[in-house]
Amino acid sequence: MTEHPFLRNEMLWGTAAQETLSRSHVIVFGLGGVGSYAAECLARSGIGELTIVDNDIVSLTNRNRQLEALSSTLGQRKTDAVAARLLDINPELVIHPIFGTYNAENRGLFFPAGAAYDYIADAIDLVSCKLDLAETAQRLGIPMIMTLGTGNKLDPTALTVTDISKTYGCPLARVMRKELRARGIDHLPVVFSPEEAVQPLQPEAPPPGRRSVPASNPWVPATAGLLLGSAIVRNLIQKEREAL
């Protein structure tokens, strides 16, 4: 094997699988504590093309858990900061940063006619947006994996990848199960934790539309993001092997 940045990956899953990853295009919605780790996991795995989506800028309180959040990136768009970081990892990566919010009204911005994604990674916070994205993925026939609640939790070992129908103990999972079922979606891979959330202090006022600000830490969202990215890579590799 010729030496290259992804050689240690290739040693695990072979040349054909690595080439499949290099031809794959994944769209990541949300670049917070979960999404930033998922995007970097995908880039370091050798995914050849990434579309990354977020509508926020890097703030001081992001620095405890988001890969793009550094003293040097404060005030930058998260999409720009993540794109620069991923291109520093892999200069050959084809990357499309989209600064914006996914919702039903503007889904065409993210799924224009002819758009060809091999996978969708959902690290969005808002329920309405997650539901519309799941419906869009089903309608377009694009595989998708969704992250559920990681805020106000402490135990990274409680996180797992499973089907939405098998989730329990997570308030967001309960809402998503009910709402997805009402939309005819009974099965969807998710990253979730049944850990009971703690009641955090509230030293800052919540943003408009929210009752509280969730607390977080460096390891629970990161673990969820790595599980999200790894599930996508492993599924793309398995799909390539099944096609042989």
Backbone as CSV, one residue per row, in Angstrom:
resi,resn,N_x,N_y,N_z,CA_x,CA_y,CA_z,C_x,C_y,C_z
1,MET,0.827,-1.200,0.000,0.000,0.000,0.000,0.868,1.258,0.000
2,THR,0.553,2.190,-0.873,1.279,3.449,-0.923,0.871,4.322,0.253
3,GLU,1.845,4.983,0.875,1.551,5.821,2.027,0.695,7.024,1.628
4,HIS,-0.360,7.277,2.406,-1.237,8.420,2.183,-1.942,8.727,3.496
5,PRO,-2.656,9.847,3.620,-3.229,10.229,4.914,-4.198,9.214,5.519
6,PHE,-4.811,8.395,4.693,-5.836,7.481,5.192,-5.371,6.026,5.167
7,LEU,-4.066,5.824,5.153,-3.511,4.475,5.063,-3.941,3.612,6.238
8,ARG,-3.938,4.172,7.449,-4.304,3.358,8.612,-5.777,2.950,8.554
9,ASN,-6.623,3.792,7.945,-8.011,3.387,7.697,-8.054,2.228,6.709
10,GLU,-7.322,2.410,5.608,-7.329,1.425,4.527,-6.843,0.065,5.008
11,MET,-5.920,0.076,5.964,-5.420,-1.181,6.515,-6.529,-1.959,7.217
12,LEU,-7.541,-1.245,7.721,-8.659,-1.895,8.399,-9.703,-2.426,7.433
13,TRP,-10.057,-1.615,6.421,-11.202,-1.999,5.592,-10.894,-2.185,4.116
14,GLY,-9.647,-1.972,3.704,-9.250,-2.320,2.347,-9.320,-1.159,1.360
15,THR,-8.650,-1.343,0.237,-8.527,-0.295,-0.780,-9.866,0.051,-1.422
16,ALA,-10.655,-0.973,-1.761,-11.940,-0.721,-2.429,-12.865,0.109,-1.542
17,ALA,-12.906,-0.215,-0.254,-13.758,0.536,0.668,-13.281,1.970,0.806
18,GLN,-11.955,2.160,0.874,-11.426,3.518,0.990,-11.746,4.335,-0.261
19,GLU,-11.703,3.702,-1.402,-12.058,4.395,-2.642,-13.547,4.750,-2.656
20,THR,-14.382,3.865,-2.109,-15.806,4.170,-2.007,-16.028,5.407,-1.146
21,LEU,-15.342,5.495,-0.037,-15.469,6.659,0.846,-15.018,7.935,0.125
22,SER,-13.967,7.827,-0.655,-13.458,9.009,-1.364,-14.444,9.517,-2.410
23,ARG,-15.345,8.648,-2.866,-16.360,9.042,-3.854,-17.688,9.427,-3.208
24,SER,-17.763,9.347,-1.894,-19.031,9.564,-1.187,-19.219,11.025,-0.799
25,HIS,-20.479,11.447,-0.790,-20.859,12.819,-0.437,-21.851,12.750,0.716
26,VAL,-21.487,13.323,1.847,-22.328,13.321,3.041,-22.672,14.763,3.402
27,ILE,-23.918,15.010,3.790,-24.330,16.321,4.264,-24.558,16.248,5.771
28,VAL,-23.945,17.175,6.501,-24.022,17.222,7.961,-24.801,18.471,8.370
29,PHE,-25.916,18.271,9.051,-26.739,19.376,9.532,-26.436,19.616,11.006
30,GLY,-25.883,20.781,11.314,-25.544,21.141,12.682,-24.079,20.896,12.959
31,LEU,-23.374,21.949,13.437,-21.930,21.854,13.668,-21.584,22.203,15.109
32,GLY,-22.456,21.826,16.033,-22.195,22.042,17.448,-21.321,20.943,18.017
33,GLY,-21.544,20.631,19.294,-20.723,19.622,19.946,-20.818,18.256,19.307
34,VAL,-21.978,17.916,18.757,-22.156,16.630,18.066,-21.685,16.730,16.615
35,GLY,-22.232,17.694,15.887,-21.971,17.777,14.459,-20.538,18.067,14.093
36,SER,-19.835,18.858,14.912,-18.434,19.151,14.591,-17.590,17.891,14.664
37,TYR,-17.859,17.045,15.652,-17.118,15.782,15.758,-17.510,14.811,14.651
38,ALA,-18.789,14.799,14.287,-19.214,13.928,13.188,-18.538,14.340,11.887
39,ALA,-18.527,15.648,11.603,-17.912,16.129,10.367,-16.429,15.799,10.323
40,GLU,-15.742,15.983,11.455,-14.305,15.689,11.463,-14.047,14.191,11.360
41,CYS,-14.893,13.382,11.995,-14.766,11.928,11.856,-14.880,11.515,10.397
42,LEU,-15.837,12.107,9.690,-16.033,11.786,8.276,-14.823,12.233,7.444
43,ALA,-14.319,13.428,7.724,-13.166,13.930,6.972,-11.934,13.061,7.217
44,ARG,-11.697,12.692,8.460,-10.517,11.873,8.784,-10.680,10.435,8.304
45,SER,-11.912,10.022,8.024,-12.136,8.685,7.464,-11.878,8.650,5.961
46,GLY,-11.798,9.828,5.334,-11.531,9.883,3.905,-12.744,10.115,3.041
47,ILE,-13.878,10.547,3.647,-15.024,10.938,2.824,-14.565,12.044,1.874
48,GLY,-14.906,11.912,0.600,-14.357,12.824,-0.400,-15.069,14.139,-0.546
49,GLU,-16.366,14.195,-0.158,-17.146,15.419,-0.338,-18.099,15.596,0.835
50,LEU,-18.076,16.785,1.417,-18.933,17.095,2.551,-19.671,18.402,2.304
51,THR,-20.962,18.407,2.614,-21.722,19.646,2.726,-22.007,19.830,4.201
52,ILE,-21.648,21.006,4.746,-21.820,21.246,6.173,-22.744,22.439,6.368
53,VAL,-23.682,22.315,7.307,-24.754,23.304,7.457,-24.850,23.772,8.901
54,ASP,-24.871,25.077,9.106,-25.129,25.651,10.420,-25.463,27.124,10.239
55,ASN,-26.169,27.698,11.207,-26.571,29.104,11.101,-26.005,29.958,12.232
56,ASP,-24.981,29.449,12.914,-24.473,30.100,14.113,-23.025,30.550,13.928
57,ILE,-22.584,31.413,14.841,-21.181,31.818,14.877,-20.523,31.226,16.113
58,VAL,-19.213,31.153,16.124,-18.470,30.606,17.259,-18.533,31.603,18.421
59,SER,-18.971,31.120,19.578,-19.061,31.969,20.767,-18.179,31.415,21.878
60,LEU,-18.010,32.220,22.912,-17.119,31.852,24.009,-17.536,30.546,24.665
61,THR,-18.848,30.343,24.860,-19.311,29.150,25.572,-19.287,27.890,24.713
62,ASN,-18.935,28.013,23.439,-18.773,26.834,22.576,-17.442,26.123,22.824
63,ARG,-16.506,26.814,23.462,-15.134,26.309,23.516,-14.953,25.085,24.397
64,ASN,-15.956,24.734,25.192,-15.812,23.540,26.028,-16.086,22.253,25.266
65,ARG,-16.650,22.344,24.030,-17.100,21.088,23.419,-17.108,21.062,21.896
66,GLN,-16.873,22.157,21.208,-16.982,22.170,19.746,-15.600,22.303,19.106
67,LEU,-15.292,21.437,18.173,-13.940,21.372,17.623,-13.501,22.672,16.960
68,GLU,-14.421,23.396,16.357,-14.060,24.627,15.663,-13.919,25.815,16.601
69,ALA,-14.324,25.646,17.872,-14.361,26.766,18.809,-13.001,26.955,19.478
70,LEU,-12.269,27.949,19.008,-10.942,28.281,19.518,-10.909,29.778,19.813
71,SER,-9.900,30.221,20.544,-9.784,31.661,20.768,-9.601,32.400,19.454
72,SER,-8.977,31.730,18.474,-8.706,32.365,17.180,-9.912,32.388,16.249
73,THR,-10.981,31.645,16.592,-12.141,31.578,15.686,-13.385,32.259,16.261
74,LEU,-13.282,32.877,17.425,-14.441,33.541,18.018,-15.038,34.547,17.040
75,GLY,-16.355,34.497,16.876,-17.049,35.413,15.983,-17.138,34.954,14.548
76,GLN,-16.411,33.879,14.194,-16.495,33.358,12.828,-17.754,32.515,12.668
77,ARG,-18.214,32.414,11.433,-19.280,31.456,11.144,-18.748,30.051,11.417
78,LYS,-19.568,29.226,12.053,-19.132,27.864,12.320,-18.843,27.103,11.028
79,THR,-19.623,27.367,9.996,-19.387,26.701,8.720,-18.006,27.040,8.177
80,ASP,-17.595,28.303,8.305,-16.279,28.713,7.801,-15.158,28.120,8.649
81,ALA,-15.342,28.145,9.971,-14.310,27.619,10.863,-14.125,26.115,10.676
82,VAL,-15.246,25.389,10.547,-15.156,23.938,10.333,-14.546,23.635,8.970
83,ALA,-14.969,24.358,7.949,-14.427,24.120,6.608,-12.916,24.309,6.582
84,ALA,-12.431,25.373,7.216,-10.992,25.625,7.248,-10.257,24.507,7.980
85,ARG,-10.829,24.045,9.078,-10.196,22.975,9.851,-10.140,21.670,9.048
86,LEU,-11.249,21.328,8.382,-11.294,20.073,7.624,-10.378,20.110,6.410
87,LEU,-10.263,21.268,5.771,-9.346,21.389,4.630,-7.891,21.315,5.083
88,ASP,-7.623,21.717,6.315,-6.276,21.579,6.860,-5.962,20.108,7.103
89,ILE,-6.987,19.321,7.424,-6.824,17.877,7.591,-6.654,17.199,6.239
90,ASN,-7.516,17.555,5.289,-7.474,16.949,3.952,-7.672,18.029,2.891
91,PRO,-6.585,18.573,2.355,-6.693,19.629,1.344,-7.433,19.207,0.081
92,GLU,-7.578,17.896,-0.146,-8.277,17.418,-1.331,-9.776,17.261,-1.108
93,LEU,-10.232,17.501,0.107,-11.652,17.389,0.412,-12.451,18.424,-0.372
94,VAL,-13.542,17.984,-0.975,-14.489,18.908,-1.629,-15.514,19.279,-0.570
95,ILE,-15.579,20.550,-0.201,-16.448,20.949,0.903,-17.342,22.116,0.505
96,HIS,-18.599,22.021,0.927,-19.605,23.033,0.603,-20.200,23.566,1.911
97,PRO,-19.708,24.679,2.449,-20.291,25.243,3.659,-21.565,26.019,3.319
98,ILE,-22.634,25.750,4.048,-23.890,26.491,3.872,-24.254,27.126,5.206
99,PHE,-24.219,28.441,5.251,-24.587,29.179,6.457,-26.086,29.448,6.403
100,GLY,-26.841,28.684,7.161,-28.289,28.821,7.108,-28.964,27.799,7.991
101,THR,-30.282,27.916,8.076,-31.097,27.024,8.896,-31.930,26.119,8.004
102,TYR,-31.863,24.812,8.255,-32.732,23.900,7.522,-34.123,23.931,8.133
103,ASN,-35.131,24.132,7.304,-36.518,23.975,7.727,-37.370,23.718,6.488
104,ALA,-38.659,23.527,6.690,-39.549,23.180,5.582,-39.588,24.258,4.515
105,GLU,-39.460,25.519,4.939,-39.581,26.625,3.999,-38.399,26.720,3.039
106,ASN,-37.214,26.319,3.498,-36.046,26.498,2.632,-35.309,25.203,2.332
107,ARG,-36.015,24.062,2.413,-35.329,22.793,2.178,-34.723,22.711,0.772
108,GLY,-35.311,23.463,-0.188,-34.774,23.439,-1.548,-33.355,23.956,-1.643
109,LEU,-32.945,24.801,-0.684,-31.568,25.297,-0.669,-30.585,24.168,-0.430
110,PHE,-31.004,23.168,0.342,-30.124,22.067,0.716,-30.325,20.830,-0.154
111,PHE,-31.496,20.727,-0.776,-31.793,19.589,-1.638,-32.298,20.086,-2.992
112,PRO,-31.442,20.780,-3.738,-31.864,21.248,-5.064,-32.021,20.068,-6.014
113,ALA,-32.694,20.299,-7.105,-32.864,19.236,-8.108,-31.493,18.730,-8.538
114,GLY,-31.346,17.425,-8.537,-30.091,16.826,-8.956,-29.082,16.627,-7.851
115,ALA,-29.383,17.100,-6.641,-28.459,16.906,-5.523,-28.323,15.418,-5.231
116,ALA,-27.094,14.975,-5.037,-26.843,13.548,-4.835,-26.001,13.354,-3.576
117,TYR,-26.666,13.065,-2.478,-25.968,12.765,-1.231,-26.021,11.259,-0.993
118,ASP,-24.942,10.730,-0.460,-24.919,9.316,-0.104,-25.405,9.078,1.316
119,TYR,-25.400,10.152,2.136,-25.866,10.003,3.515,-26.192,11.367,4.095
120,ILE,-27.134,11.369,5.040,-27.500,12.579,5.778,-27.194,12.346,7.255
121,ALA,-26.460,13.289,7.852,-26.191,13.264,9.289,-26.962,14.396,9.945
122,ASP,-27.846,14.054,10.877,-28.687,15.059,11.544,-28.190,15.319,12.955
123,ALA,-27.658,16.531,13.160,-27.280,16.982,14.501,-27.974,18.304,14.800
124,ILE,-29.222,18.419,14.347,-30.036,19.615,14.552,-30.708,19.538,15.924
125,ASP,-30.965,20.704,16.518,-31.613,20.746,17.825,-33.137,20.782,17.748
126,LEU,-33.692,21.470,16.760,-35.120,21.748,16.731,-35.935,20.565,16.197
127,VAL,-36.979,20.198,16.930,-37.802,19.036,16.583,-38.438,19.198,15.209
128,SER,-39.020,20.362,14.931,-39.708,20.564,13.653,-38.758,20.379,12.475
129,CYS,-37.526,20.838,12.631,-36.544,20.705,11.556,-36.105,19.253,11.391
130,LYS,-35.935,18.555,12.510,-35.538,17.148,12.455,-36.611,16.315,11.762
131,LEU,-37.863,16.594,12.077,-38.963,15.845,11.486,-39.040,16.075,9.981
132,ASP,-38.917,17.327,9.563,-38.982,17.614,8.128,-37.804,16.991,7.398
133,LEU,-36.641,17.008,8.032,-35.465,16.408,7.404,-35.653,14.899,7.244
134,ALA,-36.224,14.251,8.246,-36.474,12.808,8.154,-37.457,12.499,7.033
135,GLU,-38.510,13.302,6.905,-39.461,13.112,5.816,-38.800,13.319,4.459
136,THR,-37.953,14.340,4.374,-37.255,14.621,3.118,-36.334,13.475,2.738
137,ALA,-35.603,12.960,3.710,-34.701,11.833,3.454,-35.466,10.624,2.953
138,GLN,-36.612,10.336,3.591,-37.417,9.194,3.160,-37.948,9.400,1.745
139,ARG,-38.433,10.597,1.456,-38.991,10.880,0.136,-37.931,10.766,-0.959
140,LEU,-36.710,11.197,-0.656,-35.635,11.184,-1.648,-34.851,9.870,-1.657
141,GLY,-35.124,9.002,-0.691,-34.428,7.720,-0.642,-32.977,7.838,-0.238
142,ILE,-32.652,8.812,0.615,-31.274,9.007,1.070,-31.149,8.463,2.494
143,PRO,-30.188,7.582,2.750,-30.008,7.084,4.116,-29.708,8.226,5.081
144,MET,-30.233,8.124,6.288,-30.070,9.180,7.283,-29.910,8.581,8.666
145,ILE,-29.113,9.242,9.491,-29.015,8.882,10.898,-29.190,10.152,11.711
146,MET,-29.933,10.052,12.795,-30.345,11.208,13.610,-29.745,11.112,15.008
147,THR,-29.311,12.252,15.533,-28.862,12.323,16.923,-29.994,12.842,17.792
148,LEU,-30.191,12.193,18.939,-31.195,12.646,19.896,-30.491,13.422,21.019
149,GLY,-31.127,13.573,22.177,-30.623,14.488,23.190,-29.285,14.111,23.795
150,THR,-28.360,15.092,23.852,-27.074,14.898,24.532,-26.842,15.951,25.611
151,GLY,-27.681,16.979,25.668,-27.510,18.014,26.675,-27.911,17.532,28.056
152,ASN,-27.304,18.124,29.074,-27.615,17.829,30.479,-27.320,16.383,30.862
153,LYS,-26.368,15.751,30.154,-26.016,14.361,30.446,-24.521,14.257,30.703
154,LEU,-24.132,13.230,31.466,-22.746,13.105,31.922,-22.042,11.829,31.486
155,ASP,-22.789,10.763,31.164,-22.190,9.443,30.943,-22.085,9.114,29.453
156,PRO,-20.899,9.199,28.870,-20.772,8.904,27.441,-20.967,7.425,27.121
157,THR,-20.770,6.556,28.115,-20.907,5.119,27.854,-22.359,4.694,27.694
158,ALA,-23.307,5.590,28.013,-24.726,5.268,27.845,-25.190,5.475,26.411
159,LEU,-24.393,6.141,25.596,-24.770,6.407,24.206,-24.664,5.149,23.360
160,THR,-25.561,5.026,22.402,-25.546,3.881,21.503,-26.213,4.239,20.181
161,VAL,-25.980,3.428,19.177,-26.664,3.555,17.888,-27.717,2.460,17.823
162,THR,-28.959,2.839,17.579,-30.041,1.868,17.516,-31.149,2.404,16.618
163,ASP,-32.242,1.668,16.515,-33.400,2.136,15.761,-34.280,2.981,16.669
164,ILE,-34.933,3.977,16.113,-35.793,4.865,16.895,-36.856,4.077,17.657
165,SER,-37.301,2.956,17.097,-38.338,2.150,17.741,-37.850,1.481,19.025
166,LYS,-36.526,1.408,19.216,-35.953,0.741,20.382,-35.469,1.718,21.449
167,THR,-35.737,3.005,21.265,-35.279,3.997,22.229,-36.189,4.043,23.446
168,TYR,-35.643,4.526,24.545,-36.400,4.645,25.791,-35.676,5.627,26.706
169,GLY,-36.406,6.181,27.658,-35.783,6.997,28.690,-35.314,8.378,28.257
170,CYS,-35.484,8.728,26.995,-35.035,10.016,26.471,-36.270,10.806,26.039
171,PRO,-36.529,11.950,26.659,-37.732,12.720,26.301,-37.792,13.087,24.822
172,LEU,-36.653,13.454,24.231,-36.649,13.788,22.809,-36.975,12.561,21.976
173,ALA,-36.458,11.407,22.371,-36.755,10.170,21.647,-38.244,9.867,21.675
174,ARG,-38.876,10.109,22.815,-40.323,9.853,22.933,-41.107,10.738,21.965
175,VAL,-40.750,12.002,21.916,-41.413,12.927,20.990,-41.176,12.504,19.548
176,MET,-39.938,12.170,19.226,-39.601,11.819,17.843,-40.272,10.520,17.419
177,ARG,-40.339,9.537,18.299,-41.031,8.283,17.964,-42.478,8.561,17.577
178,LYS,-43.151,9.346,18.417,-44.558,9.645,18.187,-44.755,10.422,16.890
179,GLU,-43.974,11.472,16.698,-44.151,12.335,15.536,-43.717,11.647,14.243
180,LEU,-42.667,10.860,14.292,-42.243,10.137,13.090,-43.272,9.076,12.706
181,ARG,-43.809,8.401,13.706,-44.826,7.381,13.426,-46.046,8.015,12.766
182,ALA,-46.411,9.202,13.215,-47.553,9.910,12.622,-47.297,10.271,11.169
183,ARG,-46.007,10.318,10.798,-45.623,10.633,9.425,-45.268,9.389,8.621
184,GLY,-45.563,8.228,9.177,-45.333,6.973,8.470,-43.900,6.489,8.522
185,ILE,-43.115,7.011,9.459,-41.713,6.595,9.597,-41.586,5.825,10.911
186,ASP,-41.525,4.524,10.826,-41.448,3.675,12.010,-40.020,3.307,12.382
187,HIS,-39.120,3.384,11.418,-37.745,2.961,11.653,-36.774,4.017,11.134
188,LEU,-35.794,4.339,11.961,-34.762,5.307,11.599,-33.586,5.107,12.545
189,PRO,-32.366,4.973,12.024,-31.219,4.846,12.929,-30.967,6.145,13.685
190,VAL,-30.683,6.001,14.969,-30.453,7.165,15.818,-29.285,6.905,16.760
191,VAL,-28.666,8.000,17.193,-27.706,7.960,18.297,-28.455,8.508,19.508
192,PHE,-28.537,7.715,20.581,-29.319,8.174,21.727,-28.732,7.655,23.025
193,SER,-29.140,8.292,24.118,-28.743,7.873,25.459,-29.971,7.844,26.353
194,PRO,-30.176,6.755,27.112,-31.307,6.694,28.037,-30.994,7.354,29.386
195,GLU,-29.785,7.903,29.536,-29.397,8.515,30.804,-30.372,9.631,31.198
196,GLU,-30.776,9.654,32.442,-31.653,10.718,32.920,-30.887,12.032,32.969
197,ALA,-31.470,13.070,32.419,-30.805,14.364,32.373,-30.768,15.004,33.762
198,VAL,-29.681,15.725,34.018,-29.580,16.492,35.260,-30.308,17.823,35.075
199,GLN,-30.619,18.486,36.179,-31.218,19.815,36.129,-30.102,20.849,36.262
200,PRO,-29.757,21.532,35.185,-28.599,22.426,35.231,-28.933,23.787,35.840
201,LEU,-27.893,24.473,36.276,-28.028,25.866,36.661,-28.368,26.676,35.417
202,GLN,-28.960,27.838,35.602,-29.323,28.694,34.467,-28.738,30.107,34.668
203,PRO,-27.420,30.256,34.442,-26.787,31.562,34.647,-27.033,32.555,33.527
204,GLU,-27.595,32.094,32.408,-27.846,32.991,31.286,-29.282,32.835,30.804
205,ALA,-29.822,33.905,30.237,-31.190,33.870,29.733,-31.265,33.005,28.482
206,PRO,-32.297,32.183,28.339,-32.429,31.349,27.134,-32.731,32.209,25.917
207,PRO,-32.330,31.739,24.726,-32.646,32.481,23.509,-34.136,32.440,23.221
208,PRO,-34.626,33.300,22.339,-36.054,33.310,22.001,-36.540,31.931,21.556
209,GLY,-37.676,31.510,22.080,-38.248,30.224,21.694,-37.811,29.058,22.551
210,ARG,-36.909,29.292,23.523,-36.447,28.202,24.380,-36.737,28.525,25.837
211,ARG,-37.067,27.473,26.589,-37.375,27.660,28.002,-36.120,27.681,28.857
212,SER,-35.039,27.043,28.369,-33.806,26.982,29.154,-32.621,26.762,28.219
213,VAL,-31.437,26.945,28.768,-30.197,26.684,28.032,-29.648,25.351,28.514
214,PRO,-29.471,24.357,27.635,-28.951,23.065,28.094,-27.482,23.170,28.489
215,ALA,-27.120,22.445,29.536,-25.718,22.335,29.916,-25.064,21.230,29.099
216,SER,-23.743,21.262,28.999,-23.037,20.245,28.233,-21.612,20.119,28.751
217,ASN,-20.870,19.206,28.156,-19.490,18.948,28.577,-18.667,18.508,27.375
218,PRO,-17.361,18.284,27.535,-16.529,17.946,26.373,-16.713,16.533,25.826
219,TRP,-17.352,15.621,26.594,-17.302,14.224,26.171,-18.613,13.614,25.678
220,VAL,-19.769,14.000,26.197,-21.010,13.375,25.734,-21.332,13.763,24.286
221,PRO,-21.386,15.052,23.933,-21.628,15.388,22.521,-20.551,14.834,21.589
222,ALA,-19.301,14.865,22.040,-18.202,14.349,21.209,-18.388,12.867,20.909
223,THR,-18.751,12.107,21.943,-18.984,10.669,21.748,-20.143,10.435,20.789
224,ALA,-21.208,11.215,20.953,-22.346,11.084,20.040,-21.935,11.394,18.606
225,GLY,-21.118,12.439,18.428,-20.659,12.797,17.084,-19.801,11.722,16.454
226,LEU,-18.930,11.120,17.247,-18.082,10.041,16.724,-18.917,8.811,16.386
227,LEU,-19.921,8.506,17.205,-20.828,7.398,16.879,-21.585,7.686,15.588
228,LEU,-22.027,8.929,15.433,-22.748,9.331,14.226,-21.866,9.148,12.991
229,GLY,-20.657,9.699,13.039,-19.748,9.596,11.896,-19.344,8.162,11.603
230,SER,-19.054,7.400,12.658,-18.606,6.022,12.450,-19.707,5.154,11.854
231,ALA,-20.961,5.394,12.269,-22.076,4.618,11.716,-22.212,4.868,10.221
232,ILE,-22.050,6.118,9.807,-22.145,6.452,8.383,-21.032,5.767,7.597
233,VAL,-19.805,5.866,8.088,-18.672,5.245,7.387,-18.856,3.738,7.284
234,ARG,-19.227,3.109,8.392,-19.386,1.657,8.371,-20.520,1.222,7.452
235,ASN,-21.595,1.997,7.399,-22.701,1.650,6.513,-22.335,1.842,5.046
236,LEU,-21.579,2.882,4.738,-21.124,3.080,3.356,-20.200,1.946,2.916
237,ILE,-19.332,1.513,3.823,-18.431,0.399,3.516,-19.232,-0.884,3.314
238,GLN,-20.203,-1.138,4.188,-21.022,-2.343,4.065,-21.810,-2.342,2.766
239,LYS,-22.340,-1.174,2.390,-23.085,-1.052,1.130,-22.188,-1.378,-0.043
240,GLU,-20.941,-0.919,0.007,-19.993,-1.194,-1.086,-19.706,-2.695,-1.174
241,ARG,-19.568,-3.337,-0.041,-19.264,-4.770,-0.034,-20.442,-5.596,-0.516
242,GLU,-21.643,-5.168,-0.155,-22.845,-5.900,-0.594,-23.067,-5.761,-2.094
243,ALA,-22.551,-4.676,-2.682,-22.734,-4.450,-4.119,-21.792,-5.297,-4.958
244,LEU,-20.774,-5.873,-4.338,-19.807,-6.688,-5.096,-20.392,-8.029,-5.510
